[in-house]
Amino acid sequence: MWSQDECRQFFSRVFGLDLLDAESDSIYEFLSTNTATAMPRHGSPNAGLSPNVLQTFVHAATERTGLTLEHGRFKKVREEILPAAHFAILLRKLGYGSFLLVPDDMPNPDISLVKIDSSLGPNTTHLDALPLEMMYAHSHALASARGESEAEKIANAIIEIKF
């Protein structure tokens, strides 16, 4: 498991949220007792969070800093985490089940979706995950993309932004 300091640094890097001591203690204790991991990274578990919990962290970070999501501090949140959370909510509404999101502060993938399966016991230490490379394509990127069809324009905008 991470050290408490590594956990605090993860939340700062990924969510732009500087945890208060009591929050850090509570989150670290929760993560220490819930160690299922989507993708082991150097032997350490990642944090799987529901879209609602992610939104709570994002709201706390923007409220404390007085910054909007447009600020550079929240680039990962704005361009990766929130689109993935919206995708997880869409999947749930379409009947595909509920998912936890596992944001990663490594370069690839951005996020993994882990399907919540109530039939798995509390001692499950590894879950299947779907890695996602997330992005937010601004309207000006789509408008300036070249291509004959809408699909081509979207593909070219993605290629330009990501590669």
C-alpha positions, 0 to 999 in steps of 0.5 A, spaced: 500 500 500 502 507 498 504 511 504 500 516 507 504 521 504 504 518 497 496 517 497 496 525 499 501 526 493 496 522 488 490 526 490 494 533 489 497 531 482 490 527 480 485 531 483 488 538 484 486 537 491 490 538 497 487 534 503 487 536 510 490 532 515 483 529 517 481 527 510 488 524 509 487 520 515 480 518 513 482 516 505 488 513 507 485 508 512 479 507 507 484 505 501 488 501 506 482 496 508 480 496 501 485 494 496 482 491 490 486 494 484 485 494 477 492 494 475 498 493 479 503 498 478 509 497 482 505 492 487 501 498 489 494 499 489 490 504 485 484 508 488 478 506 485 472 511 486 465 512 483 463 518 479 459 521 485 466 520 489 470 523 484 465 529 483 466 530 491 473 531 490 473 535 484 468 540 488 472 540 494 478 542 490 475 548 486 472 550 492 478 550 496 482 554 491 477 558 488 479 556 481 475 554 476 476 547 472 479 552 466 485 553 471 491 549 469 491 545 475 485 542 473 487 540 466 487 532 468 480 533 471 477 537 466 480 533 460 480 526 463 477 524 469 470 528 468 469 525 461 470 518 464 466 519 469 460 522 464 462 515 460 461 511 466 454 514 468 452 513 461 454 506 461 450 505 468 444 509 465 444 504 458 444 498 463 451 496 463 452 496 470 456 501 475 463 502 474 469 505 479 474 509 475 481 508 477 485 514 475 492 513 474 498 519 474 502 515 469 502 517 462 498 511 459 492 509 460 489 515 463 483 511 467 481 504 468 473 502 469 472 497 473 465 494 473 462 493 480 460 486 481 457 485 488 458 477 487 465 478 488 467 477 496 471 483 500 477 479 500 478 480 492 484 483 491 484 483 483 479 486 478 478 486 471 479 493 468 478 496 461 483 501 460 481 508 457 485 513 454 480 519 455 480 526 452 476 532 451 476 535 444 474 543 444 469 545 439 475 549 435 479 543 434 473 539 431 471 545 427 478 546 424 479 539 423 480 536 416 476 531 413 470 529 408 466 526 413 464 528 420 467 521 422 474 523 419 474 530 422 473 527 429 478 522 427 483 527 425 482 532 431 483 526 436 490 524 432 492 532 432 490 533 439 493 526 442 499 525 437 
